[in-house]
Amino acid sequence: MSDGRCPVCRANRARLQDQQGPFAALSPTALLALIVGLLAVALIARQALA
């Protein structure tokens, strides 16, 4: 399927590429780390403003 030579393979490859969103390349662990990091930044900013 990676070559996409036959019509079915090309269609499947196009369908898979269409399903990928902006965070599709991130693993679940990386996404969780990103969320935790954003929460930490928000808490630090909240403490600095108080």
N, C-alpha and C positions, 0 to 999 in steps of 0.2 A: 504494500500500500504506500510505502514512502516514496516510490518512484512516481506513482500516479500515471502510469502508462495506459491502463484500460479506463473506459468511461466510469465504471463503478468506483475504481480506486480514486480517480480525480474528484468525483462527487463526494466521496467520503472524506478525502483530504480537505476539500473546500468547506465541508460541513464542520469538521473539527476545528478548522482555523476560525470559522465564524463564531463558534461557541466560546472562544477564549476571550476573556475580559482583561482589564488592565492588571488584575492580580493573579492571572492564570499561571504566570511564570513562577510565582512565589509558592514555596512549600507551605504546608499548614504550620510548621514550626516557625518559619520566617514571618508568616503573617501574624502569628501570636506574639512573637518578639516585637514586631512593629507596633501592635496595639499596646503592649505593655510599655514600650518606650514612649508612645504618645501620651499615655496616662501619666507616666512619671514626669514628663515635661509639663503637663497641665497642672499637676500637683505642685511642682516647683514654682511655676509662674503664679499660682494662687497664693503660695506662701510669701513670695516676694512682694506681691501687691498688698498683702494684709498688714 
